[in-house]
Amino acid sequence: MKKRVLAVVMGAMMAMSLMACGGGSDSGSTSEPASTDSETASTDGADADAKDAGGDSASGEYNISVILKTLSAEYWNFVKAGCDAYAAENPGITVDVKGPTSETAFDEQQNMIETDLSSGAYDAFVISPLQADMVTTLIAGEEKPVIALDTLIEAPEIRTFVGTGNENAAAMGGKAAVEAAKAAGWEEVNAICITGVQGDSTATARMTGYQKGIEEAGGTYLADETQYADAVADKAVNSMEAIMQNHPEGVAIICCNNDDMAVAAARAAAANEAYKDTIFLGFNGDKTACEAILNDELTMSVAQEAYNMGYMAVEEAVKALNGEELEEFTDSGCDVVTKDNAQERLDTLKGYLGE
């Protein structure tokens, strides 16, 4: 608890001539609130391994469960690095970061969430849902803090949503892509999106943003030709092959739901002369994307601040445990990566992983 709260408790206990022991717990919590200073955010930490879960209420430690969409993609490892960095910088805070084998392993993630919610080992939960509606059901009535990360979970139990404003970020990328397409000589600026899982709220927000930005900048977004590739590279290759078959004349912009798909699509089209000036736009701003941009294999990427997202999500969970009121949305930031700033971003990302 905060020192002023502890002082009140001790004073009351002394007045009743009882022996003060300095311990206790709040209703609905398995541990005493942390006594360490956790208010200062930093984006300069390196990856630190999370230790074993299970809090000790007498020691004043917080144990936080973090369940991501997967740990098999580079982006989510930057999120994990941010979570681990917060724990490393704040003694007494333990994070247990996990994720299913892929972004379509719905049952696997559901089992993780159910297990952690019922274990009694955690004081708060950070969840990036594969199926937000399913998670809404699972957390119904949960009294411990729950933080939504990367993808919004519409439930009263959610204390804050930490992530990118996906629609606005994608719109920014869409506008930049149109300007790049015009500079590359395209007179008819058509755009087709290769996206993730159909119905996923994050994928939908990014598609909406791409369409908004592209159309506002004077391009044409071919919504009826959207390709769903489940957010994986091999399916993005199939989608790109279908686009090339349907548009042998070329398409000015291919905008993708993540960098893995964008790089895969660009490589699939590399030998097609009609697509030599196509603008391939990714989303995440991962290391692979920066390297691909520097090597002329990818044009640009909307960069999420994945490390910041993980760091801030754990920070917000600690604030909630300390009784603070949180904002409904906590923006972790975004940018557009091009060849002009790709090297600088690559160096920063390597630093996050201690490379």
N, C-alpha and C positions, 0 to 999 in steps of 0.2 A: 504494500500500500504506500501511498505517498506519505511523507514524513508527518505532515500536519494531521492526517487521519490517524496515524499511529499514536501521535501525541495525545489526541482526544481519547483514544481507547485506553491508553495507559493511565491517563488521569482519572478516568472513571473507575478503573479497576483499583487504583490506589485509594480512592475515596471510599470504596467498599471494603477496604482492608484485605483485598485479595492479593495473592501473589501474582505479579505480572510475568508472563513467560514470553511475550513478544511474538506469538504465533497466532494462527487463526485462518479462516477461509470464508470467502463469500459464498452465498447461496448460488448453486448452479456452477461452481468452479471447483476443479480438482486441485488447485494450487494457490498459494499465497501470491498476490501480485508482485511483480518484480520490483526490486529495490534499486536496480541499476538505472543509469541515465540512458534512455533510448530515444531521445528527442532529436538527435543530430543526424540528418541524412548525409550520406556520402556516396559518390559514384566512383571512388578510386580504389576500392578493395579488390583483392584477388580472390580466386576460388578457395573456399575452405570447406573441408568435409564436415557434414553434419554428424553428430554423435548419436548414441542410442537414445531412444525416446523414453518417456515416462518421468513425470515431474515429481519433485519432492516438495510438498506444500510447506514444510517447516523451513526449507532453505530459501524460499522465495523465488524459485525458478519458474520460467514459463516454457512449456513444451508445445511446439506448434506443428501441426500436420500441414504439409503442402502437397497437394495432389494436382499434378500438371496433366496436360493432354497426352504427353508422351515424353520420354527422355531419349528417343531415337533420332531426333532432329537437332541440328546445331542451335537453332533458335531457342529451344527449350533448355538447352544446357547453359545458355547465357542467363535465362531466367533463374535457373538453379544456382548459378554462380552468384547472382545478386542476393538470393535468399541466404546462401551460406555466408556471404560476406557480412550481412547484417548480424548474423549469429556470432561470427568471429569477432566482430567489433563490439559486441555487447555481451559481456560475461553474464551467465545466468539464463541466456536465451538459447534454446536448442531447437533446430528445425529438422524435420524428417521429410525429405523431399523424395517423391516417387511419381511414377507415371506408367501407364500401360504401354504395351509394345508398339502400338501404332495409334493414329488418330481415328481409326475405325474399330478399335477394340473396346466397344461400348460396355460389354458385360464385365470386362476386366476392370475398367475404371469404376463401374458401379460397385463391384465387390470391394475395391480399395476404400471407397468412400464409406460404405456401410460398415466395414471393419473398423476404420478409424473413429467413426462417430460413436460406435458402441463400445470401444475398447476402454474408455475412461483414462487413457494415457495422455490425452492432449487437453490443453487449455483453450486453444483456438484453432481454426481451420482456414486454410487458404485453398480455394478450389478453382481450377480452370476447367470448366465442364465440356465434355464432348457432346452431351445432351442436356442443355440447360433445364428443360422441363422435368427431366428425370431427377436432376439434382434438387430442384424445387421441392419435389415430393420427399426426397430423402432427408432434407434438413428441416422439414416442417416441425415447428415447436422447439427447435434447438435453441437453448439459452446461452450457450457459449458463443463468442464472436465468430462469425463466418465472413470471410472476405472473398469476393469474386475477383478473379484475376484473368485478364485478357478477353474474356467473354462474359457479358452481363448475365447474371442470374436474377430473374425478377421474382424476388421473394422478400417478405418483411424481415426475415432473419439476416439478410445481407446488410452488413454495417457500412460498406463502401465497395465500389467497383474500381479497381486499379487497372488501368490499361490505356490503350491508345484510343483516341476518338476516331474509330476506324473509318467512318464515312468522310469526315473532314480530311483525314490524312490521305485517303485514296483520291479524294477530289483534288487535293494539291498535286498528287502524282499524275493524275489524269491531265491536268492543265499543263504540267511540265512536259508530258509526253506529246501533247499536241504541238507545242512550240518546237520540240525537237523534230517532230515529223515534218513540219513546215520547213524547218531549216535544212532537212535532208532532201527536200525537193518534192515531197508528196503534195499533189494538188487536191486529190480526193482523200481526205483523212478519215478513213474508216477504222474502227477498233472492235476487236473481238476479245472477250474475256475467257480465260481458262481458270476455273475457280475450284473450290474445294468440295466439301460434302453438301449435297443439295439439302436445303432447309437449315443449315447451320447459320446461326445469327451473325457470327463474325463474317463469314463468307458473303452473306447477303448485304451486310453493311458496306463491305468493301466494293462489291459490285455496284451498289447504289452510288457510292462516292465516285467510283471511276466514271460511271455514266454522267453524273452531275458535272464533274470537272472537264471531261472531254467535250461535252455538249456546250458548256459555258465558254470554252476556248475555241469553239467553232468546228469541232470534229463531229463525226457521226458514230454513235455507239450502237452496234448491231446486237441488240439484246436477245433477239430470237435465235442467234447463233452461238449463245453461251455454251461452253464445253465444261462439263462436270468431271473432274479428275481426282476426286477424293483427297486432294492436297498432297499427292505423291508424284514423284518425277516420272516413273515409267508410264503412268496413265496420261501424264501431260504430253509425253512423246506421241502417244496414240491420238490425242486430241489435236496436236499440231499437224500430224499427218492428215487428219480429216480436214482441217482448215485449208491446207495446201491443195488438197484434192478439190475442194469446193471453190477455192479462189486461186486458180493458177496464175492470175494476174498480179497477185501479191496483196497484202493488207498492210496499211500504214502502221498500226499499233496492235500489239498483242499484250494485253495486261493480265497479269496472273495473281493468284491469291497468295502465293508465297514465292520465295526466291528459288527454291528447289525446282518448282515447276517452270519458272521463267527461264532458268539456265538450261533445263532439259529441252524446253520448246525451242530456244534459240539454237541449241546444238543440232536439233532435229532439222532445222531449216537452214543450217549453215551452207549447205551445198546447193541450195535453190536460189538461182540468180534473181528471181522475182522478189525474193525476200531479203536481199542484201542490204537494203536501206530501212528495213522494218525496225521500229522502235519496240524493243522487248522490255517491258516494265514489270519488275518484281515487287515483292512486299516483304519486309523484315529488315533488310540491310545487313544480312549476315556476312561472315567472313568470306564464304564462298561467293557471295554476290559481289563483294568488293573486289575480290581477285578476278572474277569474271569480267567486271567492268573495266578493270585495269588492263585485261588481256583482250579487250574488244569482243568478248563473247556475250556480253549483256550490256544494254544501254543505260539503264538506271533502275533504282529501287527506292520504294518508300520505306524509310528506315524507322522501325520501332525501336524504342530504347528498352530492349528486353532485360538487360541487367538492372536498369533502374526499376523496371516493373517488379522484378522479384524482390529487390531490396525494399522498395516502398510498400509492397504488399505485407511483408513481415513487420515492417515498421508500423503500419496502420493497425495490424492485429495487436501489437503490443500497446499501442495507444488505446485501443478499445478495451483491452484488459485492465488498463490503468484508469478506466472510467471516463475517458475523453470522448466528446462528441465528434464524429467524423463527417466529412463532406460526402454527399451522395456519390460523387465521381472524383477520383484522384487521377489526374492526367500524367502519364509517365513520359510524354513528349514524343515528337516525331521529326523527321527531316527527309529531304530527297537527296539520295546519293547519286552523284554523277562522276564522270572521270575527274572532275575538278577537285572533288573532296574525298574520293574513295580511299586514297592512301592514308590520309589522316584518320579516317574512321577505322581502317584496317588495323592501324597501330594501336588505337584505343581498345578495340575488341581483343586483340592479342594480350594486352595488358590485363584485361579482366580475367583471363584464364591463366595468367602468369607465364605466358610464352615469351 
